[in-house]
Amino acid sequence: MRLSRIVFLFNLLLITLLLLVGAVQPRPVWGRNGGSPGPTEITELEDIIEALDESIENSRRTIDRLAAQIESTEREMVRTEEEIADAGVRLSASTRLFGRRVRSAYMNGGIAYLEILLSADNFGDLILRSAYLKRILERDTKLIASIKRERALIEQRKEAVEEQGRKLAGLMEQARAEHGTMLAQRQEKEKLLKETVERTAGYEPVYGVVLDNSSQARPQSGLAEASIVYEFEVEGKVTRYLALFSVFPVKVGPIRSARTHSIQLALENRVHYIYASGSSDVRETIMATPGFKNTNALFGGSAAFYRSSDRKAPHNLYVNLAQLGKEPPSSVILVRPAFLGREGQPGSTISLEYNSFTKIKYSYRPDKRDYLRYLNGQVHRDSSGKEITARNILIQYVPHYIDPQGRPTPNLIGSGTVEFYSMGQRFNGTWRKEGAASPTRFFYSDGQPIEMVYGRTWIQIARGR
């Protein structure tokens, strides 16, 4: 096995691993809100992801250990090959020297040692010849022993190299297997996150639809699939919704007219605003707002807008967001914590009344870690029968004024107080909005920003107190 080939393969493996592990992912955005999975699903998902993260980290540590062993084995192989080379040099030198001795003896007629001794002229000459022959014999013995040692050493080192090669191949195979395991774990984690995000509408909303909430408009369509819902007052203390969608339901409505405050809410959330026309001053505001993406459903020019036959106008105008095609699906993932970072007062029940036919209640469900919404004493459901729930509820107290057309209008620019409910807890705080397109910021009483948990959010805009 060639070391250069081994090193190349291992480096290629590590580079591939780093590229896969460090691949660029869609950057999470700490956004305003996302859809909500069930609390049991959140807990299970967190446990699974934590286990996968731990397994991935274990695989990384194993790969690091294997990489260190592979490097150590490669160094051992280099040293062993150097020893084999040195032993080969010594063996060649000894073999050449012994060869010269054999050739010398042959060229001198193969004179026997006994003949050399018998040809001595006297006793002193015999002693000298005997000493000379002894040194020759000792030298020959050492040469032969050296040749044997070097040959044995070379054989041992060759066996060591082969064993090291087998060990290196085994380590490489373990590294490849561990790499495959870690890649599979990472893919499983990404799959879980992707499926959860897609299933729970965890992307930034792209559409904002003004929804009718008069008695004739109930139950609404698509309301349970909205990521964020604002409820606000219009004429006669009747309320309407601005529902923000990151998923595209096939039926959303009934759609009603625009108001100045719903325009501002759409602006701060950067959504495509869908409404059913409006008074001239409101339409002028829309036209005068640069870069404001909007569609008047009454003149949308698309088959995605239609009127149903089971209700009377103006409570029967709907949109098929899946067909509309005004905006692509969002690619911005909204990331929020699963739990609150502080403790508040008990807040299991919330009651709010806009008028005699819009009495709202939220009831906390500890097993699901969400609030079930009630409307006029009944569980609030959309037209499909799906329950309306929320993980975060904000009651934003806003000063109201009467505009020139006699419409009650919340003044969303400025500041005021807020009540925040989540995880069965209640917090007092404040809100602040600096301009029409500026985001509304929510703060705890100590001035720290309110960070809502992952899930659907309802914002109830109520008259200031």
N, C-alpha and C positions, 0 to 999 in steps of 0.2 A: 504494500500500500504506500503510495507516494505521499510524503508529508504535505507537499504543496497542494495536492488534490484535496486532502483532508481539510487543510486550513481553508481553502477556497469554499468547500461545501459548508463548513461550519459558519464561516462569515456570511455566506449567502443566506443561511438559515436565520442567523441573528438579525440581519438587515430586514429580511421579510417579516420576521416577528415584530421588530420595532415599527415597521411601517404599518402593520395591521393593528397593533395595540395603540399606536399614536395617531391612527388615521383621523382626519378632521371630521368632527361630528357637527351636526347643526347646533349652534351655540344656544344654550338655554337662556331665556330672557326672564328676568324677574318681573313678570307682567301683572296685569290687573286681576285676571281671573281665568279659570278654566272650568270645564265640566267636571262633574264629581263622580268618582267610582264609589261603590259601597264601602263603608268603613272596614268591613271584614276583608274585602278585596285589597284595600290599601295596606292593612296590616300584613296580610299574606304576601302581597307583592314586595313590601319592604323586607320581610323575612327572607323571601326567595332571593332578592337582589343582594341582600347582605351575605347570604350563603354563597352566592355566585362570586361576589367580590372577594370573599375569603378564599374560595377555591382558586380564583384567578391569581390572587396574591401568593398562595401556596405554590401554584404552578410556576410563577415567576421566580420564587425562591429556589425551587427545584432546578429550574433551567439555569439560574445563576450558579448553583452548586455543581451541576453537570458541566457548565462552561469552565469552571475552575478545575474540575477533574480532567476535562479534556485538555486544557492548557498544560496541566501538570504532566499528563501522560505524553503529550507532544514533546515537552522538554525532556522527559525520560528517554523517549525514543531518539531524540537528537543526541543526547549524551551517549546512549548505547551505540548508535551508529558511529559516533566519533571514536568510541572505544574500539569498535570493530575495525575502523580504519587505522587507528594507531596500532592495534594488534597485527593487522595485516602488514603494516610497514615493518614492524619488528620481525614478523615471520619471514618476510621476504629477505630481510638483511641476514637473518640466521640461516635461511636456506641457501642464499648465495655464498655465504662464508663456508658452510659445510660442503657445498658443491665444489668450491675451489679446493678444499682439502681432499675430497674424493678424487677430483681430476688430477691433483698434484701427485697423489699416491699412484694413480694409474699411469701417469706419464713417466714416473720414476720406476716403472716396471713392476709395480705392486710388491716392492721389497717388504718382506715380513719383518715384524719387530724383532723376532729371534735372530734373524740374519744380522741386523744392526748390532745386536749385543755381541754376537759371536765374532764379529769383525773388529772388535776392540783390540788395540795394540797392547794395552797394559791395563792394570787394575784401575788406575786413575781414569783412563779413557773410558773404561767400562762404567765407572760411577757417573761420569758426565753423560754418557749415552743413556744410562738408565734414568737419570733425572730428566733428560730431554724427552725421552719416550713417555715418562710419567706425565710431564706437562702436556704433551700432545694428547695422551689418552684422557686426561682430565678436561682438556678443552673440547675434545670431541664429545665426551659425555655431557658436558654443559650445553654444547650446541644442540645435541639430540634432545636433551631435556627441555631446552628453551623452545625448540620446534614443537615438541609435544604439548608444552604448556600453551603456547600461542594458538595452536590448532584447537585445543580443548576450550580456551577462552573464546575463540571466535565462534565455535559451535554453541557455547553457552549464550553468548551475546545474540547470536542469530535466533536462538530459541526465545530469548527475552524480547527481542524485537517483534517476533511473531506473536508472542503473548500480549505485548503492549498494543500491537495492531488489533488483535481480537478485542482487547479491552476498550480501545478507542472506538472501534466499530460498534461495540455494545453501548458505549456512552452516547455516541451519535444517534443510535437508534432510540435510546431513551429520551434524548433531547427532542428528536423529531416527534415521538409519541406524546411527550409532555406539551410540545408546541401545538400539536393537533388537539389535545385536550383543552388547552387554554383558549385556542381559537373557537372551538365548539362552545365553550362556556361563555365567551364574549358574544358570540352570535346569538346564543340563547338569551342572554341579558338584553341585547339590542332588540331581539324579537319581542320579548316581554314588554319592554318599554314602548316600542312602536305600537304593539297591539293595544296596550293600555291607553296610550295617548289618543289613538284613533277611536277607541271605544268610548272614551270619556270626554271627548271634545276638548282636549288639552291644548288646543292651538289658539293663537290670538284671534279674536273675532274679526270678521271682514265685512259683515253686513249688519246694519242697524235698522230695524223695521218698527215703524210706529204702529202700535196695535190698539184697536178699539177695546174698551172695557165697560161699555154700557151693558145693561142687562140683556139687550137684544143680541149682543155680540158673543155672549158666553155659551158654551165653552170655546175658548180660542184654539186655533190649530198651531202646533209647533212650539207652544210656549214652554213645555217641559224640556225642550232640547236647547233652549237658549243658555248661553254661558253667563251672561250678566243681564239682569232685568231691572230697569228703573221704573218706578211707579210715581206718577205725578198728577197733580190736579189740573183740570180744565174747567170749562164753564159748568155751573150748577153743581160744583164739587164732585162731578163725575171724574173718574181717573182714567188715564191711559198709560200704556206701557211703551217704553223704548226697549225692545228686546234685541240683544246683540248675539249674533250667531257665528260660530266657527265651523259648524257642520251645516249642511245644506238640506234642510227638510223639503219634501216635495209639496208641502202645503203649509203656508204661514199666513195668518190673518185672523180676523179681518183687519185690513190696513185703513188707517185714518189719516187725517190731515196733519201738516207740520205745525210746530209751535217754536217760538224763539228758543225756549229752554231745551227742547229735544234736539234742536240743531246744535246747540252748544255741547250737549252731551255726546252727540255723534262726532263732533269735531275733536273733542278731547280724547275720544277712543279711536280716532283715525279709521272709522268704518265708512262703508258706502251706505249712504242714508236713503232709505226707501219710505216714501210717504204718499198720501193721496191728496196732492195739491195743497192749498192753503190760501189764506187771505193775501191780498196784494202786497201788504207790507212784509209779510213773511217770505213770500216768493222773491221780493226785491232783496231781502237779506241773503237768501240763498244764492241769488245771481251775483251779489256783490262780494261774496266770500271767495277769495282766490283759492284754487286747488281743492275746493270742496266737492268730493265725489257724491253725486246724488242722482236719484231717478224718481220722477213723478209717476206713480203707478197708474194714474188716469191717462197719461200720455206716454207710457213707456214704450209703445211700439213693439211689444214682444208678446208672443203667445204664452210666456211664463206668467203673465198677469191675466186673471180671469175672474168672473163673478159666478158664484155658486147659485143654484136655483132653489136651495132649501131655505134661504133667508132673503129678506128684503133689503134693498139699498137704503142707506149707505153701509150696511153691516154685512156685506157679502163679497167684498173685494179681497182676493188672495193672490199670493205669489208662490211660484214653484222655484225655490232658490237653486235647486239642483239643475234646473233648465235655464235659469236666467242668463248665466254666462257673463255677467258684468265684472266679476272678480274671480281670480283663480283661488284654489284652496290655499289657506295660509300655510306657510312653512316655518313660522315662528312659534316655537314651543314655549308655553308658559309654565314656569316652574315655581311651585310654592311648597312650604313646609307642610307636613301632615299633621303637626300639632302646634298649638300656641306656645309662644315663648314665655308666657307669664300667666298668673292666675288672677281672675277677677271675682266679681260677686256672682252668686247663683243667678242664672239667666235661662231657665228652662222653658218659660212661657212668655210670649210677647203678644200684646194686644194693641191694635191700632184701628181707628175708625175714621174713614173719610166722609162717609154719609150713611144713611140708614140702609142702603143696599150694597155698601162696600165695607163690611166689617171683617177685618183681617186678624188672624191669630196664627202664631207659629208655636209648635210644640216640639220640644227636643226629644229625640229618640237615642238614648245612650247606646243601644246595641248597634245602631247604624251611624252614630256620630253625625247626625244631620237633623235639620228641623223640617217637620211636615207642615205644609202651609194649609190653613183652613180659610175658606171664604164663606161668610154668613153661616157659620156653624157647621159647614160640610167640608170634608177633605177636598181641597182644590185640585181639580184634574183638568187636563186639556181634552180636546175633542176625541183623542184616541183612548182616553181613560187613564192615561199615565199620570201618576201623582206628581204634584209640583213640590219640590223640595229645595232646600238651600243649606249650604254649609256655613256661609257668612251672611249676616243680615246687618245692614246699616240703616238706622233711622236718622236721616239728615234733616235737621231743623233749619228751615230757610225762610227768610222774610219774603212775603208775597205782596205784590202790588197789582192794581187794576190798570191794564194797558188802555190806550185810546179807544180800542174796540170793545172795552168792557170785559175783557177776559182776565181772570186771575192768573198771575204770572209769577212763578218763583224767581227770585233774584239769585242766580247761582254764582255770580261773581262777588267775591267778598269773603266773609268768614262767618262761622257760627258754631253751634254745638252739635254733637253727634252721639248716638248710642250705638255701640258695636256689640253684636252677639255672635258667639261661635263656641262650639264644643260645650254647650250648656252653661256658658259663662257670659257675664255682662260687664261691659266697660264703658265708662264715660270718656268723652274726648272732644276734639274740635275738628273742624274742616276749614280748608282754605283754597280758594280758586282765584288766580290773579287776572285771568283774561278769558275771552270767549273760547279760545282754543287751548288754553292751559289746562293741565290735568288738575282734577280735584284731589287735594292731598288730605289724608286723614291722620290724626295724631291722638295718642293717648293723653290723659290729663297731665302727664309729666313731660309732654312735648316730644316723646319718642314716636316715630312713625308706626302706624298700625300696619302690621303685616298679616294679611288674611291667609287662612289655610287653603290648601288646594281644594277647589270645588266650586260649585255654582254659587253665585252671589246675587242677592236681592238688595236693592237700594231704595228705600222708601223715602221719598222727598215729602216732608210734612211741613205744615205751617210753623214758623219760628215761634219760640216761646220765651 
